[in-house]
Amino acid sequence: MRLSLLCKTFPSLDPRTGEVIARVAEGHSEDVDRAVAAARKAFDQGPWPKMTAYAGLPPGVLNIVSGYGPTAGAALASHMDVDKLAFTGSTETGKVVLQLAAKSNLKDVTLELGGKSPFIIDSDQFQKIFKYIRSGVESGATLETGGDRFGNKGYYVQPTVFSNVQDDMLIAKDEIFGPVQSILKYECNEYYFAENVII
């Protein structure tokens, strides 16, 4: 890990025990600038251009625009040629996006705003994770690690990893909402994208 320019750290705690499990570098504005630059590079040099070309989308159909809300976000929300906009963020900013969209061409807007999806955790969810783990073992996946409770208190599951997972297995098809990871192998990227990417 590269230290922050501040050379300060803060503790990261295990929520189960309250013990310090790591000391994390405290951020500096230059650290953030580097992270933003890396994200922009990922957009330009990442898989998006190849994926859209492979899917047969003509240039300009899918556009990824990065920038700050007051500039890039406001320009997209108010632009007359933008017909659809999806926004994830705060309720306050979502209201601004809707106002700008309404003042322009009354574009279709999809909002995912803070506070709309509270977590509910109960023992049923705990047992459901173990149902998926049993399903993975029974369907022939290899349990590499984990697969059991973590400790005797609370509803904690060991980080669990399966290999030799096939596309038709339940652990590959469902979103488990627990610490269960499936490793699937493919001969080539084209097969993976053809089977799993929906645009």
Beta strands, then each sheet from edge to edge (+ up, - down):
strand 1: 9-13
strand 2: 20-25
strand 3: 84-89
strand 4: 108-113
strand 5: 142-145
strand 6: 160-163
strand 7: 180-182
sheet 1: 1+ 2-
sheet 2: 3+ 4+
sheet 3: 5+ 6- 7-
end
